[in-house]
Amino acid sequence: EGLTESNVKFQYTPSTPTKGSVKVKITTDITGYTLRYSKDGKQWTNYTQEVTMTDNGDIYAQLWDGTNAGGYATGNVANIDRLAPKQFVPTATSTTKSITLTGSTTDAPKTEKDGCSGIKEYYFSNDNGATWKQNSNKLATSYTFNKLTQGKEYTLKMKAVDKAGNEVITNAITKTTGKVEGLTESNVKFGYTPSTPTKGSVKVK
């Protein structure tokens, strides 16, 4: 008897994006035959336990009576992704007490053996990657570091992680916070009221 979608089941563990291998469990309610599997549709092996797939691709199952085989059903593993997101270059803007780091990227395109799971989250660092910060919206592409020291240089990095757990960390960039401008006789003015001699108080504007 031939196997079809209605009489055979392929179960994949894990079924979510992964950078590791996937185990495939094949089950059928049909009895009286030997269940076999193949990864290329040519070489067949008796199915005795879950099959480990290390690359994305088809897996085939058929019934065999010791001499003749029935038609095969096809399963497919498509959730293996070992490719890191594309490298990217973030930008930074600053005030006297904050730096905003902004950047984004896309996941590496799928290949014959690896899928493209998509970007899951971004991380941001202002200490060269020693610690990482993240927005509540993990896909937000911009983060502002607040309460920083004026006139100080910070070493900034971003990290992008895809849904399979592969990550890319950007090269470091530096940004210096501004300084609060000093007041001098040329850019500040004091007005006194009254400006003539008084035995009362003086208001200073």
PASEBA-1860 file (N, C-alpha, C; in nm, 3 decimals):
! residues 205
1> EGLTESNV> 0.084/-0.120/0.000/0.000/0.000/0.000/0.087/0.125/0.000 ~ 0.047/0.222/-0.076/0.123/0.346/-0.081/0.094/0.435/0.037 ~ 0.194/0.508/0.078/0.176/0.603/0.188/0.141/0.740/0.131 ~ 0.048/0.808/0.195/0.004/0.941/0.154/-0.008/1.028/0.278 ~ -0.047/1.153/0.259/-0.065/1.243/0.372/-0.173/1.194/0.467 ~ -0.264/1.112/0.417/-0.375/1.066/0.499/-0.341/0.945/0.586 ~ -0.235/0.872/0.553/-0.205/0.751/0.630/-0.064/0.746/0.687 ~ 0.008/0.855/0.680/0.141/0.862/0.742/0.156/1.000/0.806
9> KFQYTPST> 0.231/1.006/0.913/0.251/1.133/0.983/0.400/1.155/1.009 ~ 0.446/1.275/0.976/0.583/1.316/1.006/0.577/1.417/1.119 ~ 0.653/1.393/1.226/0.662/1.487/1.338/0.806/1.536/1.350 ~ 0.822/1.667/1.368/0.955/1.727/1.368/0.985/1.786/1.506 ~ 1.103/1.751/1.560/1.145/1.802/1.691/1.287/1.857/1.681 ~ 1.307/1.991/1.703/1.201/2.089/1.728/1.128/2.126/1.599 ~ 1.012/2.187/1.613/0.937/2.232/1.496/0.956/2.383/1.473 ~ 1.018/2.448/1.567/1.048/2.591/1.557/1.188/2.609/1.499
17> PTKGSVKV> 1.223/2.732/1.455/1.357/2.753/1.398/1.467/2.710/1.493 ~ 1.568/2.642/1.439/1.679/2.592/1.519/1.808/2.599/1.440 ~ 1.919/2.613/1.511/2.049/2.607/1.444/2.114/2.471/1.464 ~ 2.038/2.378/1.523/2.087/2.242/1.542/2.019/2.146/1.446 ~ 2.016/2.020/1.481/1.953/1.919/1.397/1.806/1.903/1.433 ~ 1.733/1.834/1.348/1.590/1.808/1.369/1.567/1.657/1.365 ~ 1.495/1.607/1.463/1.460/1.466/1.466/1.322/1.448/1.405 ~ 1.310/1.349/1.315/1.184/1.324/1.246/1.127/1.190/1.291
25> KITTDITG> 1.004/1.194/1.342/0.934/1.073/1.382/0.830/1.040/1.275 ~ 0.834/0.917/1.225/0.741/0.876/1.119/0.648/0.769/1.175 ~ 0.518/0.789/1.162/0.421/0.691/1.212/0.314/0.666/1.107 ~ 0.261/0.543/1.107/0.149/0.506/1.022/0.065/0.402/1.093 ~ -0.065/0.403/1.065/-0.155/0.305/1.126/-0.159/0.174/1.048 ~ -0.097/0.173/0.933/-0.098/0.052/0.851/0.001/-0.049/0.908 ~ -0.045/-0.170/0.927/0.040/-0.275/0.984/0.062/-0.387/0.882 ~ 0.155/-0.474/0.916/0.182/-0.590/0.830/0.295/-0.569/0.733
33> YTLRYSKD> 0.353/-0.449/0.732/0.464/-0.420/0.642/0.579/-0.358/0.721 ~ 0.695/-0.352/0.658/0.810/-0.283/0.715/0.808/-0.137/0.670 ~ 0.819/-0.045/0.766/0.825/0.098/0.734/0.970/0.134/0.705 ~ 0.993/0.199/0.592/1.128/0.240/0.554/1.131/0.391/0.527 ~ 1.254/0.447/0.537/1.270/0.590/0.507/1.391/0.610/0.418 ~ 1.396/0.726/0.354/1.509/0.762/0.269/1.525/0.913/0.271 ~ 1.649/0.959/0.260/1.676/1.103/0.254/1.695/1.150/0.110 ~ 1.712/1.055/0.018/1.733/1.093/-0.122/1.635/1.027/-0.218
41> GKQWTNYT> 1.545/0.944/-0.166/1.449/0.876/-0.250/1.506/0.757/-0.325 ~ 1.630/0.722/-0.294/1.695/0.611/-0.365/1.742/0.502/-0.268 ~ 1.815/0.543/-0.167/1.865/0.449/-0.068/1.768/0.442/0.050 ~ 1.715/0.321/0.077/1.613/0.306/0.180/1.666/0.229/0.300 ~ 1.621/0.271/0.420/1.662/0.209/0.545/1.538/0.178/0.628 ~ 1.538/0.064/0.694/1.425/0.030/0.781/1.413/0.133/0.893 ~ 1.292/0.180/0.916/1.270/0.279/1.020/1.255/0.209/1.155 ~ 1.345/0.241/1.249/1.341/0.182/1.382/1.335/0.289/1.492
49> QEVTMTDN> 1.377/0.412/1.460/1.377/0.520/1.556/1.376/0.653/1.482 ~ 1.362/0.761/1.556/1.358/0.894/1.495/1.482/0.916/1.408 ~ 1.459/0.979/1.294/1.567/1.006/1.198/1.621/1.146/1.223 ~ 1.753/1.160/1.233/1.815/1.291/1.256/1.848/1.356/1.123 ~ 1.794/1.476/1.103/1.823/1.555/0.983/1.915/1.670/1.023 ~ 2.030/1.678/0.959/2.126/1.784/0.990/2.118/1.899/0.890 ~ 2.044/1.879/0.782/2.021/1.985/0.683/1.873/1.989/0.649 ~ 1.827/2.104/0.602/1.691/2.111/0.551/1.677/2.023/0.427
57> GDIYAQLW> 1.559/1.969/0.407/1.537/1.888/0.288/1.425/1.788/0.307 ~ 1.396/1.713/0.202/1.289/1.615/0.205/1.332/1.487/0.275 ~ 1.234/1.418/0.330/1.254/1.284/0.384/1.135/1.201/0.337 ~ 1.162/1.077/0.295/1.060/0.995/0.232/1.030/0.872/0.318 ~ 0.905/0.824/0.309/0.866/0.704/0.383/0.783/0.614/0.291 ~ 0.803/0.483/0.304/0.727/0.387/0.225/0.711/0.257/0.303 ~ 0.620/0.174/0.258/0.600/0.041/0.313/0.664/-0.063/0.221 ~ 0.715/-0.168/0.284/0.789/-0.271/0.210/0.749/-0.408/0.264
65> DGTNAGGY> 0.727/-0.504/0.175/0.687/-0.637/0.219/0.800/-0.738/0.214 ~ 0.920/-0.687/0.196/1.037/-0.775/0.185/1.080/-0.795/0.042 ~ 0.988/-0.769/-0.051/1.020/-0.781/-0.194/0.978/-0.655/-0.270 ~ 0.857/-0.612/-0.245/0.803/-0.498/-0.318/0.772/-0.382/-0.223 ~ 0.781/-0.262/-0.276/0.755/-0.140/-0.198/0.633/-0.068/-0.253 ~ 0.560/-0.003/-0.165/0.448/0.081/-0.207/0.496/0.222/-0.238 ~ 0.404/0.305/-0.283/0.440/0.443/-0.313/0.482/0.517/-0.187 ~ 0.570/0.614/-0.204/0.623/0.684/-0.087/0.554/0.818/-0.063
73> ATGNVANI> 0.554/0.857/0.063/0.507/0.989/0.105/0.630/1.075/0.136 ~ 0.614/1.206/0.125/0.728/1.297/0.142/0.704/1.393/0.259 ~ 0.801/1.396/0.351/0.804/1.496/0.455/0.910/1.599/0.421 ~ 0.913/1.708/0.496/1.012/1.812/0.465/1.055/1.884/0.591 ~ 1.186/1.893/0.609/1.244/1.971/0.718/1.286/2.106/0.661 ~ 1.234/2.214/0.718/1.262/2.347/0.664/1.297/2.449/0.772 ~ 1.315/2.403/0.897/1.335/2.498/1.007/1.478/2.505/1.059 ~ 1.573/2.442/0.989/1.714/2.453/1.028/1.773/2.580/0.968
81> DRLAPKQF> 1.830/2.663/1.051/1.893/2.789/1.008/2.020/2.809/1.088 ~ 2.133/2.792/1.022/2.262/2.810/1.090/2.335/2.934/1.040 ~ 2.266/3.016/0.963/2.329/3.133/0.903/2.300/3.258/0.985 ~ 2.403/3.333/1.019/2.387/3.455/1.098/2.325/3.566/1.014 ~ 2.257/3.660/1.078/2.206/3.776/1.005/2.320/3.852/0.937 ~ 2.284/3.934/0.840/2.383/4.011/0.766/2.448/4.117/0.856 ~ 2.578/4.138/0.835/2.649/4.242/0.909/2.593/4.379/0.870 ~ 2.595/4.474/0.964/2.542/4.607/0.936/2.617/4.711/1.017
89> VPTATSTT> 2.596/4.837/0.983/2.667/4.948/1.049/2.563/5.042/1.111 ~ 2.557/5.050/1.244/2.461/5.141/1.309/2.510/5.285/1.307 ~ 2.420/5.377/1.339/2.455/5.518/1.350/2.422/5.566/1.491 ~ 2.485/5.675/1.533/2.465/5.726/1.669/2.449/5.877/1.666 ~ 2.357/5.926/1.748/2.341/6.069/1.770/2.348/6.095/1.919 ~ 2.389/6.215/1.958/2.410/6.240/2.100/2.360/6.377/2.143 ~ 2.333/6.387/2.273/2.309/6.515/2.339/2.414/6.525/2.450 ~ 2.395/6.617/2.542/2.491/6.630/2.652/2.479/6.516/2.753
97> KSITLTGS> 2.366/6.444/2.751/2.344/6.340/2.852/2.288/6.210/2.795 ~ 2.282/6.198/2.663/2.226/6.076/2.605/2.289/6.046/2.470 ~ 2.281/5.918/2.431/2.322/5.873/2.297/2.214/5.779/2.246 ~ 2.170/5.802/2.124/2.073/5.714/2.060/2.143/5.635/1.951 ~ 2.133/5.502/1.962/2.197/5.410/1.868/2.089/5.348/1.780 ~ 2.109/5.351/1.649/2.008/5.305/1.555/2.070/5.217/1.447 ~ 2.003/5.109/1.414/2.052/5.022/1.307/1.956/4.907/1.284 ~ 1.966/4.843/1.170/1.883/4.726/1.140/1.950/4.641/1.033
105> TTDAPKTE> 1.903/4.518/1.022/1.959/4.427/0.922/1.852/4.326/0.883 ~ 1.886/4.235/0.794/1.797/4.125/0.756/1.871/3.994/0.778 ~ 1.794/3.887/0.787/1.856/3.756/0.805/1.919/3.712/0.674 ~ 2.018/3.624/0.684/2.083/3.572/0.564/1.980/3.497/0.479 ~ 1.987/3.510/0.346/1.890/3.440/0.261/1.905/3.289/0.271 ~ 1.795/3.219/0.246/1.795/3.074/0.256/1.882/3.011/0.148 ~ 1.935/2.894/0.180/2.013/2.816/0.085/1.949/2.678/0.073 ~ 2.014/2.590/0.002/1.961/2.455/-0.014/1.954/2.382/0.119
113> KDGCSGIK> 2.048/2.412/0.210/2.056/2.338/0.336/2.009/2.418/0.457 ~ 2.003/2.550/0.445/1.967/2.634/0.558/1.854/2.729/0.521 ~ 1.764/2.750/0.617/1.652/2.839/0.595/1.683/2.982/0.638 ~ 1.583/3.068/0.624/1.593/3.208/0.664/1.483/3.230/0.768 ~ 1.519/3.225/0.896/1.418/3.229/1.002/1.369/3.369/1.033 ~ 1.446/3.472/0.997/1.405/3.610/1.023/1.459/3.665/1.153 ~ 1.469/3.798/1.161/1.522/3.864/1.279/1.422/3.855/1.394 ~ 1.472/3.818/1.511/1.388/3.806/1.630/1.403/3.924/1.725
121> EYYFSNDN> 1.528/3.975/1.740/1.549/4.081/1.839/1.681/4.153/1.816 ~ 1.689/4.275/1.873/1.810/4.357/1.868/1.855/4.389/2.011 ~ 1.987/4.399/2.027/2.047/4.440/2.154/2.141/4.558/2.128 ~ 2.163/4.638/2.234/2.242/4.761/2.220/2.341/4.770/2.336 ~ 2.462/4.818/2.307/2.565/4.830/2.410/2.637/4.964/2.396 ~ 2.668/5.027/2.510/2.751/5.148/2.508/2.882/5.128/2.582 ~ 2.916/5.000/2.609/3.044/4.970/2.675/3.119/4.859/2.600 ~ 3.113/4.869/2.467/3.188/4.779/2.379/3.144/4.633/2.392
129> GATWKQNS> 3.016/4.613/2.426/2.963/4.477/2.432/2.976/4.408/2.566 ~ 3.024/4.478/2.668/3.036/4.416/2.801/2.897/4.388/2.859 ~ 2.804/4.480/2.834/2.665/4.459/2.875/2.574/4.501/2.760 ~ 2.452/4.445/2.760/2.359/4.473/2.651/2.226/4.521/2.706 ~ 2.165/4.615/2.634/2.032/4.667/2.668/1.936/4.631/2.556 ~ 1.806/4.630/2.591/1.705/4.592/2.493/1.576/4.667/2.521 ~ 1.503/4.703/2.417/1.373/4.766/2.432/1.268/4.661/2.470 ~ 1.155/4.706/2.525/1.046/4.614/2.553/0.993/4.553/2.423
137> NKLATSYT> 0.994/4.633/2.317/0.968/4.580/2.183/1.102/4.532/2.129 ~ 1.123/4.401/2.131/1.254/4.345/2.100/1.298/4.368/1.956 ~ 1.204/4.403/1.869/1.239/4.429/1.730/1.266/4.578/1.703 ~ 1.255/4.662/1.807/1.284/4.804/1.791/1.429/4.822/1.747 ~ 1.452/4.908/1.650/1.584/4.924/1.591/1.661/5.043/1.645 ~ 1.610/5.106/1.751/1.676/5.223/1.808/1.667/5.217/1.960 ~ 1.775/5.257/2.028/1.776/5.257/2.174/1.850/5.383/2.222 ~ 1.797/5.446/2.327/1.860/5.567/2.381/1.918/5.538/2.519
145> FNKLTQGK> 2.048/5.560/2.532/2.117/5.551/2.661/2.106/5.688/2.728 ~ 2.049/5.692/2.846/2.027/5.819/2.917/2.118/5.833/3.038 ~ 2.117/5.951/3.097/2.193/5.984/3.218/2.342/5.957/3.200 ~ 2.395/5.997/3.085/2.537/5.977/3.057/2.618/6.098/3.101 ~ 2.748/6.079/3.109/2.840/6.186/3.148/2.869/6.275/3.028 ~ 2.862/6.406/3.049/2.888/6.497/2.938/3.036/6.490/2.896 ~ 3.059/6.510/2.767/3.195/6.514/2.715/3.270/6.383/2.723 ~ 3.199/6.270/2.735/3.265/6.140/2.746/3.243/6.058/2.619
153> EYTLKMKA> 3.348/5.986/2.578/3.339/5.901/2.460/3.288/5.762/2.499 ~ 3.190/5.713/2.428/3.133/5.581/2.452/3.156/5.491/2.330 ~ 3.183/5.364/2.356/3.204/5.267/2.249/3.078/5.185/2.232 ~ 3.019/5.193/2.115/2.884/5.142/2.090/2.885/5.021/1.997 ~ 2.796/4.927/2.025/2.777/4.810/1.938/2.629/4.773/1.937 ~ 2.587/4.707/1.829/2.454/4.647/1.822/2.467/4.498/1.794 ~ 2.366/4.423/1.836/2.363/4.279/1.810/2.225/4.244/1.756 ~ 2.223/4.168/1.646/2.097/4.118/1.590/2.094/3.966/1.604
161> VDKAGNEV> 1.981/3.914/1.648/1.965/3.770/1.669/1.846/3.721/1.586 ~ 1.865/3.612/1.512/1.752/3.559/1.436/1.673/3.458/1.518 ~ 1.564/3.407/1.463/1.473/3.322/1.538/1.533/3.185/1.570 ~ 1.641/3.149/1.504/1.708/3.023/1.533/1.819/3.040/1.636 ~ 1.848/3.166/1.674/1.951/3.191/1.775/2.085/3.232/1.719 ~ 2.098/3.243/1.587/2.224/3.292/1.528/2.232/3.443/1.549 ~ 2.351/3.493/1.571/2.364/3.637/1.597/2.480/3.698/1.521 ~ 2.470/3.827/1.500/2.579/3.906/1.442/2.597/4.029/1.530
169> ITNAITKT> 2.722/4.061/1.560/2.755/4.179/1.640/2.829/4.277/1.550 ~ 2.787/4.401/1.551/2.849/4.501/1.466/2.989/4.537/1.516 ~ 3.068/4.593/1.427/3.196/4.650/1.469/3.167/4.772/1.557 ~ 3.259/4.803/1.644/3.240/4.913/1.738/3.247/5.049/1.668 ~ 3.162/5.140/1.712/3.172/5.280/1.673/3.177/5.363/1.800 ~ 3.231/5.482/1.792/3.242/5.567/1.911/3.159/5.694/1.892 ~ 3.112/5.745/2.002/3.036/5.870/2.002/3.060/5.941/2.135 ~ 3.083/6.072/2.128/3.109/6.152/2.248/2.988/6.239/2.279
177> TGKVEGLT> 2.945/6.237/2.404/2.835/6.324/2.444/2.881/6.469/2.440 ~ 2.786/6.559/2.421/2.818/6.701/2.418/2.845/6.756/2.557 ~ 2.888/6.879/2.561/2.912/6.946/2.689/2.813/7.059/2.708 ~ 2.770/7.074/2.832/2.684/7.187/2.865/2.765/7.314/2.846 ~ 2.712/7.407/2.767/2.789/7.527/2.732/2.814/7.615/2.854 ~ 2.935/7.665/2.869/2.968/7.753/2.979/2.919/7.895/2.955 ~ 2.880/7.962/3.059/2.835/8.100/3.048/2.950/8.196/3.076 ~ 2.958/8.299/2.994/3.062/8.402/3.009/2.997/8.539/2.995
185> ESNVKFGY> 3.076/8.644/3.011/3.024/8.780/2.997/2.968/8.805/2.858 ~ 3.014/8.724/2.759/2.970/8.748/2.622/2.836/8.682/2.590 ~ 2.794/8.584/2.670/2.668/8.517/2.635/2.565/8.514/2.749 ~ 2.589/8.592/2.851/2.489/8.602/2.958/2.479/8.749/3.001 ~ 2.361/8.787/3.044/2.339/8.924/3.086/2.265/8.927/3.220 ~ 2.313/9.007/3.311/2.248/9.025/3.440/2.181/9.164/3.441 ~ 2.053/9.167/3.474/1.982/9.294/3.489/1.942/9.313/3.634 ~ 1.964/9.434/3.689/1.941/9.460/3.831/1.830/9.562/3.848
193> TPSTPTKG> 1.733/9.530/3.931/1.622/9.623/3.956/1.600/9.636/4.107 ~ 1.616/9.758/4.165/1.665/9.877/4.092/1.816/9.870/4.072 ~ 1.866/9.953/3.980/2.011/9.958/3.956/2.074/10.076/4.029 ~ 1.989/10.160/4.088/2.037/10.275/4.164/2.046/10.236/4.311 ~ 2.117/10.316/4.391/2.129/10.282/4.533/1.993/10.266/4.598 ~ 1.979/10.162/4.682/1.852/10.134/4.747/1.879/10.080/4.887 ~ 1.785/10.105/4.977/1.798/10.046/5.109/1.710/9.921/5.122 ~ 1.650/9.881/5.006/1.569/9.758/5.002/1.644/9.646/4.928
201> SVKVK> 1.565/9.555/4.878/1.622/9.441/4.806/1.638/9.472/4.658 ~ 1.714/9.390/4.589/1.737/9.405/4.445/1.697/9.277/4.375 ~ 1.617/9.292/4.269/1.581/9.176/4.188/1.681/9.163/4.073 ~ 1.730/9.039/4.054/1.830/9.014/3.949/1.767/8.929/3.841 ~ 1.767/8.982/3.719/1.720/8.908/3.603/1.842/8.864/3.520
END
